[in-house]
C-alpha cells in the first residue's frame, strides 16, 4: 500500500471518529443543562445510535454494495450529516433537536462500515495494515475530547452559558471536510452486481442465525445483548455525572477511556492466548461491574481517583468483551457467513441491546432525580453494576469452555 493512500485512509479514520467523539460524549450534559431534557428524553436521543445501527445494513446492503462507489456514498452521507449537525447547533428545545439527531445518526452509522470498506479495499494484508490505519480513529476521538476541554466549552461555568452547543458546530465543519475529502479517496466499486439478487436475509445477516443452534454461541449472543444495557449507562451518563460532580475539563477526563482502549487492544492477544476466550470475556464483564461500583462510591472531590480508575477500565470493558466476541464469532461462523455473522452481532448489540439499554438508563436516571436538582448517582450506577454481575454469572454457568485461536496475521 502506497504511503499516500495510507495517509488518506488514516486521515479518513481520524475525521470519522473525531466527528463521533466530538459530540456524542457531551450530548447528555448539553441536553440536561441547556435544553432541560429529562433522563428519558436523553435516552431517546442516545438511542438514535441504535436506530441508525438497525437501519444501516439496509443502506449498505441495498445501495452501497450494489449501485454506487463506497467513497461517494461516504461523501454524500457526511455532507448531509454536516447540514443536520448545523441544525442541531441552532436548536433551542428538545422537540426540535430530536428529529435532527435521529436523521443524523441514520446518516452517520452506515459510514462506520463504509470507511472500513474503503480501507480494506486498498490493503493486501489487512491484518497487519488495518490496525495502524484504524488507530488514527481512536486518536481522532481523543483529540476531539481534548479540544473541547482546551476551549473550556465543558467548564461548569461555560456549560451553564450553553457553550457545549459549539461542539455541534465543530462537528458540522469536520463533517463537511470529510464529506468533500471522501470524493478524493481511492475508488471502491460496489461489491455486488446490480443484477444479483440480494434478499433481506443477506442484508441483515440472517443467514448466520443457524449459528444460534450452537448452545455456546447462543449463550454468547444473548450475553452480548444483555451486556449492552450497562454499556448504555456509560455512554449516556458519564458526561452528566462528571458535570454534576463539578469536574472541570470533563471531556478530557472521559478521553482516558480511549487511551485505555488502545493499550488493552495491544494487550488483548497476549491475554487471549494465555487465558482463553471464556476467561477473557469474564474479565471484561467483571470490569463493567467494578467500574460502576467505582463510579457509585467515587466523587468529584477526594474520591475522584475512583472515578478516574473507572474511566480507565474502559479498555478492558470494551476490548475484552466486544473485540474478543468478534474473534469468537469469526471462528464459529465459517467462510460463507463470516460477514453475515459479524453483521448479526452488530445488529444485536449496537442495535437491539443498546436500544434497550438507553431506554432502561433513561428510566433509572429519572427515578433517581433529586428534589433539589441533580441525581442520586450512587443509586444510578449500582443498577448496571448488579446487572453486569448477573450477566457474568449467567455466562459463567452456561458457557462451556472451548478453545478459540487468536488469529493476528
Secondary structure as GFF3:
##gff-version 3
##sequence-region A 1 409
A	DSSP	alpha_helix	3	21	.	.	.	ID=ss1
A	DSSP	alpha_helix	27	34	.	.	.	ID=ss2
A	DSSP	alpha_helix	39	46	.	.	.	ID=ss3
A	DSSP	alpha_helix	48	59	.	.	.	ID=ss4
A	DSSP	pi_helix	60	64	.	.	.	ID=ss5
A	DSSP	alpha_helix	70	90	.	.	.	ID=ss6
A	DSSP	alpha_helix	94	121	.	.	.	ID=ss7
A	DSSP	alpha_helix	126	150	.	.	.	ID=ss8
A	DSSP	alpha_helix	156	160	.	.	.	ID=ss9
A	DSSP	three_ten_helix	163	165	.	.	.	ID=ss10
A	DSSP	alpha_helix	166	182	.	.	.	ID=ss11
A	DSSP	alpha_helix	200	204	.	.	.	ID=ss12
A	DSSP	three_ten_helix	206	213	.	.	.	ID=ss13
A	DSSP	alpha_helix	215	244	.	.	.	ID=ss14
A	DSSP	alpha_helix	250	254	.	.	.	ID=ss15
A	DSSP	alpha_helix	256	297	.	.	.	ID=ss16
A	DSSP	alpha_helix	304	312	.	.	.	ID=ss17
A	DSSP	alpha_helix	314	318	.	.	.	ID=ss18
A	DSSP	pi_helix	319	323	.	.	.	ID=ss19
A	DSSP	alpha_helix	324	333	.	.	.	ID=ss20
A	DSSP	three_ten_helix	335	337	.	.	.	ID=ss21
A	DSSP	alpha_helix	338	346	.	.	.	ID=ss22
A	DSSP	pi_helix	347	353	.	.	.	ID=ss23
A	DSSP	alpha_helix	354	367	.	.	.	ID=ss24
A	DSSP	alpha_helix	377	398	.	.	.	ID=ss25
###
